[in-house]
Amino acid sequence: MGDLNPAQCRKSVVDRFQSDAMAASYEAVYLRLATTEPKPPAASADKQGAAAAKDLQPVA
């Protein structure tokens, strides 16, 4: 822990978390999600969803 350089730590944080870097990272995530086929839900999630759907009442 004594080898940490405060100036290097600060530079690293500034480089990674300044607004243009964050925007570019978020854009990359959104593009990846928008161009990737969704994965089918896990089997346990299907069972939970079916059980929850039985409890739904139609809105009049």
N, C-alpha and C positions, 0 to 999 in steps of 0.2 A: 504494500500500500504506500510505502514511502517513495516509490518510483513514479507516482502520479505527478504530472506536470500541470498545474492549474491553468496555465495559458493554453496548453494543447487541449485540455478538456473543454475549455470555453470555446476555442476555435471549432472543435468537433461539434459541439452543440449548436453553435451559430450556423455552421455549414449545413447541418442536417435539418434544422428546425426553422430557418428563416422562411418567410412566406412564399417565396418563389420555389424553394426546394420542396416545401410541403405541398404546394399546389401541383407541382410536377408529379410527386409521388401519388397523390390522390387521383390525379388524372390517369396515371398508369394503372392503378387499381380498378377504377371505373371502366376503362377500356378493356382490361382483361376480363372483368365480370360480364361486360356487355357482349363480348365475343366468345364466351365460353358456354358450352351446353350445360344446363343445370344437371346436377346429379340427382338420381332418385333418392327419396328419403329413406332413412334406415328402417328396417322392419319394425323396431320398437316404436318409432315415431308414427308409423302407419297405424299400429294398434292403438296408440294414445289418441291419434286424430279421429279414428273411427269411434272410440269410446266417447270422446268429447262431442262429436257430431250427433250422437244419439240424444244428448242432453239439450240440443238446440231446439228452440220452439220457433215456428214461423211467426213473422211480424204481420199483424193484421192491419 
